[in-house]
Amino acid sequence: MGRNTMTQYQIINLSDLFGQTAKLADLDRYITEAARMAGDGNDVVLTGPGPVWLYLAIAHGLHGRARSLTYRSPVTGDVVIFDHNPF
């Protein structure tokens, strides 16, 4: 994944953001927490069980904040969502 094997990734397991069930009413809190976990200008990996709407909202919330965003799944492997790394 990525061009540099020494790259450190901030890994966010979406299931860590909610309890048993993700609630749309808590979406702002999930986005805020994911942004805190991602930091600024980092390469970020989203993984873990969660609803598609949550993945999409978190990805949107991290655009412009993360240098790159990757979705990781045991089924698909790594899928780059965006990569703004100039190298």
N, C-alpha and C positions, 0 to 999 in steps of 0.2 A: 504494500500500500504506500502510495506517495513516492516521491523521487529520491528522498534521502532516508536511508535505513536508520539514521540516528534521530529522526524526528520523534518527538514526544507527543503523544496524543492525550487530550482530555477525553476520557471515556465517560459518557453519561448513560446510565441504565435507566430508561424511562420509568420502569416499575419502581425505582427508588423515589420517584416524585409523588406517588399516590399510594394509598392502602390497597384494599381489595379491588376497588373499582375506580377508574378515573372519572371525574365529574366535570362536565363542561362548565359548571358554575365556578370551578376552581382554576380555570384555564390561565388567568392572569398570574396566579401564584405559581403555577407550573412553569410558565415562560420565564418569570423572574428568577426562579430557583435554577433553571437550566442555564440562564445567562450568567448567573453567579458562578456556577460550576464550570462553565466554559471559559470564563475569563475573556480578556481582549486579545485578539490577534493570534489565537491558538488554532491548531488543527484539532478538530473535534470529531468524535465518533459517537453516534447515537445507536443504542442497542437495547435489547430487552423487550419483554412483552408490553404491549400498549396498543391502544386504538390508533387507527390510521389518522384520525383527526388530530390526535395529540402529536404524532410525528410531524405532520404537516405544519401545525402551529409552531412547534419548537424550531423546525427548520426555518420557517419564515422569521421568527424572532431572533435567530442567530445570524441571519444574513446581514452582512455589513459589520458584524462583530467578530465572527470567526474567520480565520484565513482560509480554512477548508472545512467541509462538512462531509462526513461519510456515514452511510447506513451500514451496519454490520448485522448479519443474520446467519445462522447455521445453514439455512437453505440457499441463500443467494451469495453468501460470502460478503466481501466489501463492495459497496456500490457508492461511487463518488457522486454526491449531490451537487456540490460546487467546489471549485478550487481556484482561489484568487492568489495563489502563491506564484510570484513572477519567475521562480527558479524551477 
